[in-house]
Each structure stands twice: as structure tokens, then as C-alpha cells.
Amino acid sequence: MESRIKSFSEYESHYGSSMQEQESYWGKIAEEFVWKKKWDKVHSGNFNDLNIKWFEGGKLNITENCLDRHLEKRGDKIAVNYEGNQPDSLKHSMTYRELHAEVCKFSNVLTDLGVKKGDRVCFYMAMVPELLVGVLATARIGAIHSVVFGGFSSQALAGRIQDSTCKILVTNDGTFRGGKHIALKGIADEALKNCPSIEKSIVVKRSFQPVEMKEGRDIWWHDQIRDASPKFDAVEMDAEDPLFILYTSGSTGQPKGLVHTCGGYMVYASQTFKNVFQVEQDDTYWCTADIGWITGHTYITYGPLLNGVSTLMFEGVPTYPDAGRFWELIEKYGVTHLYTAPTAIRALMAKGTDLVNKRNLSSLKVLGSVGEPINEEAWEWYNKNIGKENCPIVDTWWQTETGGIMITPLAGITKTKPTFATLPFPGVEPVLMDENGKEYQGNGVSGNLCLKRSWPGIARTIYGDHERYKQTYFSTYPGYYFTGDGCLRDEDGYYRITGRVDDVMNVSGHRIGTAEVEDAINMHDNVVESAIVGYPHEIKGQGIYAYIICQETPKDEALFKKEVLGKVIEVIGPIAKPDKMQVVSGLPKTRSGKIMRRILRKIAEGDTSNLGDTSTLLNPAIVDELKDGAI
Ligand code: WTA
């Protein structure tokens, strides 16, 4: 059996053996990689003991598999093409050999700074090649990377650095996103006032704006790297050693640091990339995500490099200098595979097809979608105008926790159906749960999506809080991993993800917890309480609706709302800004004091015809007030 699936019957036989002979199936796939020592046992642990291990006893370094392994055969092949925010600015490329050398240099820099195996290194950066180099160098020396998306605020950054006591921060002077300059170093400096664990902050020049360098703490990347040796022997890691931490939002509490490990994650990232996208050796693959999210970890960084593929890395946004930027880049680089989010598709769809038709998109072979449900209209537009009805669309469902794609078509192999993520990847066993916590059998059913068995890419724990890991994912349905998503399985056995069923919103493909936004709003002096719900938004998928109870009626409501937005930006970042805010005198609560979010959601959706039974409310009269004042 080859690891590359080439037909639907091969998919079926892969799937069958992944279910029936799980260990030997994954064992065979893992044999393709460079191991310093072979594993003793392919898999152990389960969703009850939560001591999940893959390739235990195996020794490796993932960067040898991403870089060294390719040098002989494809050292001079482009690993990354890079395009900055402004057209043609900073444009350059790196071959596998060059990337290898840069990674080794920075590995030496980190080592000279005293970073050792197991230490945490935080990245708060622009989408620049140094981010890719830095992440890989961290992995090469056996340290753990924690990339924090460059759109988060200083407080959010500080919280993440503190949670995993990072020793080093790597940042940029600033970055450009569209017409805006974002002063990353300034934001990082604010954060570092409360981060005693950070010993050094390494600054990469990007926007060339003046920054303050703190004596003894801040150092320049270019100074450090100048004389560093381009040779560095990769540190031997256990398959189960942590590779990275990535923070994500849940329905309660502060963001959780999911921990992914070296061996299982590598095998899963590579195997999914290879088969979902079906990339050929001469192709140019482009994933438009940011490395600050899981999509950028698995499908910009590790998946493509493990497969020796050429990728494009882009700093900017789809609408700058105009809404034709994606199409321009596809033509310019001959992009064959485009992997993007429904939000971007919807935003570009709203701009019409003139800019699309100006460009030659004939290089495209495969289109991908990720991060949120794709609505039928966007799917059809993508298919017709971008793929010219000639490129399969892979609608890939997965999560930060799953490490890689879980339910998906394989490009050109699985028959697609608009809005359906279709079928499970080999090794993945999805089940749908009914209200009584029993598995639905058969097809034509909807329920809560769970996963019944472990796969190599699953996050092993929440950093520093294994108990929370158990509680969050394995307590709703004991013995199952609960995804937090609702899902339909149609008559053909195809899966369609219908969205979150918990208090997590998906705003422009970003996961945001309602509790996090409420906590931020409640920090305003004049706020007593707030409740956040998501509502359907044409471009963003979901928008954020805030109901706010004030201490005193604000004299100037517009000013008050501006201040509330300011709080959210300060505590989390601009991505969590409410789209609508309603000042209210109370919230619909049950007698036990629980907010009835169902009612709040309905009002936010503008659907007040059937609010269901409100008689059990402590204060039924509030419902009319909310309805009347709805925005
Ligand atoms: C949602 C992003 C529908 C889902 C990779 C999931 C999707 C959450 C899809 C994870 C899809 C992701 N169709 N919904 N193809 N892909 N989601 O952790 O609600 O940022 O639980 O990982 O995004 O978001 P995360």
C-alpha cells in the first residue's frame, strides 16, 4: 500500500484498513519518514485514560524531514516564494537549501542565547519568511514554539506568554496589513512589562519604522544571524515530546494552549497534505492563512515542507491595493492550489468578477476551503468564477485540536457536493450523538459531532492543565472526543458541518469565545454585565452582538460604545470587536440565574416571531424591551 491515494477505491481500502488494522496502517505510513530510531509501539492510550501516544519510543526531528531529507533530490527547488503586503515589495524566494541554511543559523542563535530542549519560544510576528525560519529553528533545537497571531493585543499576548512561561520572544518592528501599519514591537513592549520569563526579545526589521530597543533585552535578528554558522545538527526528540503550543478559544475561561507532539503530528500533517490536495512535484501551492493559526502551522509550514512542495507566503490582505490581489498573485506565481477561507471568498464575491476576469487563472487545479462552513452561494461562485468549473473544491473540516484535516474530499477523487465536507480521512471515525448521548446509527441524521478513536495528530493535552483537557473534550460524552460542532450525515453518508453548538463563535473563520468578549466588556467601569451571542453575517459568517447592562445610563451612548470597543481591542484585539451593541436594562434569565442565550440569539438574528417559552424567565418583561431596542 502506498501512502498516496490515487482513486476512490484506494480511498476505500485505505479507510478500511485504517479502521481494521489501525496500528499497522499508521505504522506503514510512518515508515516513509526519517527516524533517528524506530518506534517501539505505534499507538497506545484511549479516550478514557487520555494517555494517548503515537510512535512511542521513536526518535526524530521534524525539521530533518522538512528540510535535510530534501537537500539531495530537490535542494535547489523553491521552498517558499514570498510576497509582501505592497505589490512587488520585499518579493523574494528561498530554495530548500537556503531555507535549511537559514534555519540552521537561527538554531545556532537560539542555542547561543541559552535556549534548550523543552524551553518555550514565542513568536508575535508579521507573515515574513523569518517567522517560518524561526519556527523551524525552534523545532530543530527541540524547543517548543508558541506563535501568537499578530492581530492580538498586548494583554492577550502577555497572557499567552505567561501561561507557558516563554523564555524568548521573536517579533517585528511592525507589519503592513493593507493600508495600515501595525506597530508589533510597541505592542510587544507593552506585553513584556508583565512577562518576567522573557529573557530576550529578538526583533526582525520589516516595516523599518523606528522602535525602542531595551538595553540588555532587545536584540536585532540581523545582528545575531550575521555570523551564525549555517550548520546545526538537529536535536533528537522523542515522538511524544511537545513540538508546539497553540492557543485557541473555548466556551469558557481563558484561551487554552493546545500541545502538539513531534511524531504523530508530523505523520498526520504530511499524510493529510499529500492526499487532500494531491499536489504534484512542479505545482505551486498557496494557503492564505496566517501562521498564527493552526491552518498556517499545518498547511503553510509543516505539511508542504514535509512533502517537498513549493509554496507561496503572503503578508497582506485580499483587498489591498484592490480586491484583485489574490487573482494577481495566482497569475504571477502560477498558483496551482489555492486554500482559503469562506470569509475571503464572500468578501471577494461581493466585488464582482471584473477583477477576476482580468487575470489568467488557468494554472489553478485545486481549490480549498477551511475554517467555517461555506454557504452554497460562495461555493458556487468559487467553483464557477475561480475554478472555472474545472477544479475540485476541497471543503476541509478540522480544528486546532485535531492538528490536521479530518473530514474532507480528496481532490479529484471524492465526488464533491456544495457545503459538504464529505467523508472522513482515513483513520478518522466520526459519530453523531443524539440528545441522550447515544450514537445515531445509519444515514439521514443530525447530531453533535464526536470522534470515536484517536488519530496521530490529536493534541495530547492543554499546556499545564491536563484536567481541563479531559473536562473540555471528553466529559460531555465519556469515551468520545466532542468537537463542539453540530453536523448532518445525509443519505449518502456525506458529512456537512452546521456550526458550533457551544458558546464559541466563528467570526471570519476566527474562533472567539463569547465569555472572553464578555470579560473584556465587563472591564469597562460603567458596565454591570454583558452577554455576547453570534448572529449570521453576510461576509464574516458570524458577527458579534453584545447586550450590555450599564451602571448608569450613558450620557453619550455613541461615546460609551466607542469606549467599549476600545476595551475589547485592548484586552483581546480588533478581531473580537462587537459588530452590534445594545444597551439594555436586564438580560433574560432563568430563576437559577442562567442567561437564556437562545432568546438573545433569536433577537440578534432578527427572528422574534417564535421565541419559545419565556414563562420560566425570572423577568419575562425584559424580552419586549430587547426586541424593541434590537439593532
Ligand atoms: C469550524 C480551523 C465548517 C468548526 C482549522 C471548527 C469548519 C472550528 C470547517 C475550528 C469547515 C473549520 N466547515 N466548519 N470546513 N473548518 N470549521 O480551531 O466550527 O480555528 O470547530 O481550526 O472551525 O476552528 P480552528
Boltz pocket constraint, residues with backbone or C-beta under 6 A from the ligand:
constraints:
  - pocket:
      binder: B
      contacts: [[A, 248], [A, 293], [A, 294], [A, 295], [A, 369], [A, 370], [A, 371], [A, 372], [A, 373], [A, 374], [A, 395], [A, 396], [A, 397], [A, 398], [A, 399], [A, 400], [A, 401], [A, 407], [A, 421], [A, 483], [A, 484], [A, 485], [A, 497], [A, 498], [A, 499], [A, 500], [A, 506], [A, 509], [A, 510], [A, 511]]
      max_distance: 6.0
